[in-house]
Amino acid sequence: MLEKISLLIIAGGKSSRLGQDKRFIKIGGVGLLEKILIKASKINFAEKFLCVEEDLPAFKILADKYGATILVDEFKECGALAGIANGLRNIKSDWALAVSA
């Protein structure tokens, strides 16, 4: 069933309350965003997208390593909705699962 669903990993945000980029905080030696990508790579989704607010080299490395396609927000400063909207515009399947990173 999941092979008919596109995965949108919504990985935007400023981490302003935390004071550092939460996506790269390591737990057990692995960053939080990478943990999500590792789990996603083990599931046969129709397609996997990493939705981000800017195109950083670290995102490209992770996306390439785990078989995701990067989508950069078209609308800046709009939070998670920008990533979800961009993801939904780009999926080829009828369904999508959006997870927060």
N, C-alpha and C positions, 0 to 999 in steps of 0.2 A: 504493500500500500504506500509506503513512504517514497517509493521510486516514482510516484506520480505527484509528489509535493516538492516545491522549491523551498530551500532554507535561506532565510535572511538573517544574518548575524548582524545585529544593529550595534555598532561599536563606535558611536560618536560620544560627544560630551567633553566637558572641560575638567571634570574632577575637581571642581572649585572647592567643594567642602572637604575633600580629602587632602588637597594640597599637592598631590602628585598624580600622575597618570595611572589610574587603577587598572587599566588594561595590561600593564606591564609589571604589576606587583607580582612577585614570585611567592608561590606557596609550594613547598616541596620541590623547589628548584625549577618550577615551570610557571610562566606568566599566566594570569587569569584568562586572557584572550586566547592564548595558545591552548589552554586546557579545553576550552570550548571547541576550538578547531580540531583538536585531537579526537574528541568524542564525535564530532560531526563527520570526520573522515571515515569513521567506522560504520556509518549508516549510508545506505544507498539512496540518497535523495536524488530527485530529477536533476537538480543543479544546486550549487551552493554559492551564495554571495556574501561577501564581507562589505557591509555598508559603513562607510567612514566619512568624516567631515572634511578630511584632507588626505592627499596622497603621500604618505610617508614611506620611505624605503623599508622600514620595519614591517609595515602592512604587506608590502609586495613579497617580502621574504616569507612571511607566514602564509599568505594566500597561495603562493607557488608551492610551498612545502606540503600543504594540506588540501590542495585541489579546489580552492575557492577562487571566485572572480571578484575583483575589487570594483565597487561602485562608489564613486565620490559624490557627496551631496551636491545637488545643483543649487539648492537654496541654503544659504549659510545662516547660522544663528537661529535655526528653527527646531533644534533638538532632535529627538528620536523620530518625530513625524517626518522629517526630511529624508531620513534613511529608509523608513518604511515606504514612503511614497516613491522614492527612486527605485527601490527594490521591486515594488509591484509593477512599475512601468517596464521593468526589464525581464520579468519572468516569462517563461514560455509555457509553463504548466497552468492549470486552472486553479491550483491551490498553492498557498504559501504558509510556512510556519516562520514567524518572526521571534527570535530570541534576543534578549538583551545581553550585551557584553559589558 
